[in-house]
Amino acid sequence: MKILITGAAGFIASHIVDECINRGWEVVVVDNLFSGRKENLNNKAKFYKVDIIDYSSLQEIFNKEKPQIVNHHAAQIDVRKSVLDPQYDANVNIIGSLNLLELSVKFKVEKFIFASSGGTIYGECKNKKPPKETAFASPESPYGCAKLAVEYYMSYYNKVYGLKTISLRYSNVYGPRQNPFGEAGVVAIFGYLMLENKEVNIFGDGKQMRDFVYVSDVVDANIKCILKDINFGIYNVGTQKATSVNELFRILCKIIKYDKKPKYQPARKGELFKSYLDISKIKKELKWSPKVSLNDGLKKVVEYFKSC
């Protein structure tokens, strides 16, 4: 099997690359290294430094490699940047994805798997049950709008061209290799600062809640989608549990033995209060469920940062 993985120098996709190679599959990776790190790349994968908005370069790769499966994780991932520059966000996250969909049809790719975002597509979940995939989509950022738009395009390519397409709507993914210096990834940011014995900022009152899912569980969901014959699918990938930022802080304090108090800052404009996902569909159809508890996952992250 030959699989092309975009954004492969990034946090999540690099772990998917490793697992695909462990299974003996041939892996081709594409990344512009804008936010991804070259050291995350597995040297057994064939690497192309290419931006997904560069259609002609992508076409050369597809023509040469002829992948059977495309696993698309390359993206502009900063929600706040999408608010400041929606056009740039759309150019990368919509046009870049369309380039890959067009080429997947042109070069007869069998299956297209997309890293979508349950954390932004559904909008505010306060006073609501965790949303199922059939829930009304209500993105509150250009980033979420772009993810949803790509899902609609995938439906079109599935219906018109017969391209098998799967969207995985991730909740808040955390784990080793997540960038502690970015705007996203509160686990990595808190963990790094605590290990450095630096002050930790919490924006708002810390009662905002997120569904934290460990990266190895996300990898497992991707592998199941690669192996299972699915014509079209949309799946939430999370834990169906909401944990407050304050509770996350407390757990990390206990693991790291950090004794400073957090510094509360003004809430960020437009931030969701609660976001979590119903995972009954993926449990039933793909026999997938998260295996790593939050406490165990946080311990793994702390050990990773200690070893860096």
N, C-alpha and C positions, 0 to 999 in steps of 0.2 A: 504494500500500500504506500502511495506517495501523498503526503499532505503538505499543503502550503499554509503557513501560519504567519499572519501579519501582527505587528507590534510585539514580535518575539523577544525583543530585548527588555520588554517591560515586566512588571511585577507578576501578573497572572499568567500571561502567555508563555513566559520563560519556563514556568513550572509545567505547563502543558507540553512544551517541546521536550523537556526531560522525560516525561512519562511516555510520550510517543516513541522516543528513541529507545527507551528501556524495553519497549514492546517489539523492537526490531523493525519499526516502520522507517521509511525514507522520509526525511523532513527537510523542507525548503523553508527558509525564514526570510521575511521582509521587514525591515525597520529603518527609519530615517535617523535613528539615534538622537532625536530631538529631546525626548524625555527618557527613553530607554537607556540602559547601561550595557555597553559592550561586554562587560564582565559577566553579565547574566546569560549570555549566549552559550549554548552548548556547542563545543567545537566539532561534534559529530554531525551537526546540521549544516546545510549549505546556505550561506548567508549572502543576501543582497542588500546593500545599503541603498534603499529606494524609498521615496515618499509615495504614499498611495494616491496622491493627487496627480502624479506623473503617469498619465495613461500610457504613453508610448514605451516607457521603461518597463512598466508592469506587463505590457503586451509581449515584450521580448522575453520576460521571465516565463509567462504562461506558455508561450510558443516553444521555448526550450525545455521546460520542465514537465509540462503536461500533468499537473496535479490531478488526482482523483477527488480530493476533498480540499476545500478552503475553510480555514478556521480564522475568522476575522476579529482581531482584538485591537488593531491599530486605531487610535482615536486621539482627539483633543479631549483630555479627561477632566479638565478643571471647570467645574460648574460656574464659578465666579468669573472666570475668563470668558465663558460663553455669554454671560450677561453683559460684560463690557464690550465684547466684540462678536455679536451674533453672526456676522457675515463670515468671519474667519472660521468660527465653529462649524457653520454649515458647509463651508468649502471642504474642510477636512472630513467631517463626520457624515455628511450626506453625499457630496460629490465623490469623495474618495471611496465610499462604499459602493456607489453606483458604478464606478470604474471596475471594481472587483466583480460586481454582479454581471456587468456586460461581458467581461472577459471570461467569467465562469460559463456563461451560455455559449460564447464563441468557441471556447476550447473544450466544451463538453465535460465540464466538471460534474461529478455525480451528486455532490452534497455541499451545501454552503451553511456553515454554522457561525452565528453572529453573537458577539458579546453585547447584550443589551443592558438595560438598567431599570430594574424594578424599584430601585431606590429613588428614581426621579420620575418615572413614567406615571405612577399612580397619584402623585401629589400627596397632600396632607392626609394622614391616616388617624389623626386624633379622634377619639370617640367612635372608631370604626373597627370592625373585625379586620384581620389581615386580608388584603385584597387577593382574590383569585385572578387568574389570567383573563377572565371574562369581565372583570370590573371596568368601569368607565375610566379611560385614561385621562389624566388631568395634569400634565407636566407643567411645572412652574418655573422652568428655565429653558433657554434655547438648547442647552445640552439635552435635556429630556425630550424636547420637541424633535430634535434631530434623530435621537434613538428611535422614537416612535415612527418618524417618517421612513427610516430605513426598513423597519418592520413592514410597513405598508408596501414599500417597493419590493421587498422579498416575497410578499404575497402575490404581487403582480407577476414577478418572474416565475414563481411556482405555477400559477394558473395558466399563463400564456406560453411559457417555454418548457415547463415540466422540470425545472430545477428544484431539487429537493432542498428545502430551507428550514432551518431551526434557529429560533431566537431563544437565548438564555438570559432571562431577566434577573441579573444579580442583585442581591442586597448589598450590604457593606462588607466587602471582602477584605480580609487582613491576613498577614502572614509574613514569613521571611522574604526579603528583597523589596518590600514596600518602602517607598522613599520617605524618610522622616523629615525631609526638607521641603516637601511640596505643600500644596494647600489641602490636598485630600489625604485621608488615611490617619485618623485620629489615634489609632492604636500605635502606629509607628512613631508618630510625633510625640505622644505621651511617653512611650517606652524609651525612646532615645533621650529625651530631656531628663527623665527620672534617673537613668543610668549615669548621666553626666552631672547629676545633682543640681540641675538647673530648675528655675521656676517654670511651672506649667500654667498656661492660660486656659481658662474655660470660658467660652463665649456664651453669654446668657446665664441662666440659673443652673445649667447642667442637668435639668430634668428632661431635656429633649432625648428621645429614645430612638435607637437604631437596631437593626437586625444584623448582628455580626456573624459572618460565616467564614470558616477557615479555608485557606487557599487549596489545600489538598482535597477538600470536599468539592470545591468548584472544578478542580481538575477531573475528579471522578465523574462529575456530571457531563463534562465535555467528552470524556472517553466513552461513556454510555451512548451519547448521541452519535459518535463516530461509528460505533459497532452496531447499533440498532437500525433496522431499515425503517426510517421515518420519512414520509413524503413531505409533510409540513407540520411544524410544531412550534408552540410558544410555551415556555416553561419558566416558572419562578424558581430561583435557586437561592435559598436562605435557610433559616432555622425555625421560622415562625415564632420566634421569641424576640421581644423588644427589651433592650437593656439601656438604661439611662447612662449618660456621659458621666454623671457623678458615680454611679456604680462601677463603671469601667475604671475610673480613676482609683476607686477604693481597692479593686481587685489587683490592679497593677502595683499600687502602694504596698500591698501585702506581699506580693511575689518579690518585688525589688527591695523591700524594706526602705522605702522612701518616706521621709517624715515631714516634708514641707507641705503646707496648705496650698491649694490651688489659688490662682489669682483670677477672680471673676471679671470679665470684660463685657462691654455692651454686646448685646445679641447682634448677630449678623443679619442684615436686612434680607428678608426672603427665605431664611432658613426654615425648613420643615420642623415641626415639633416632634412628630412621630412617623416612623417609616418601618414597616415590617411586612413580611410576605406569607401568604398561604402556600404551602408546598404539597398539598394533597394530590395534585395532578401528576407531578413528577414522581412522587412516591408510588402512585398506582401504575403509571404507564412505563416508567423506566426503572422501577424498583430501586430508586435512589433515595437516600436520606443522609443527613449530615452525621458524621461519626465522631468529630472532634468537638469536645465541649469547649465553652468559652474559656474556662479556667486553664484547661490543658493547652489550648491554642495560644493563650497569652504567655504561658510558660515557654512554649517553643519559640515565640517571637523574642522574648527576653534572652534566651540562650543564644539565638542567632545574633542579636546585637552585641552580646558579650564577646562573641567569637570574631566579630568584624574588626 
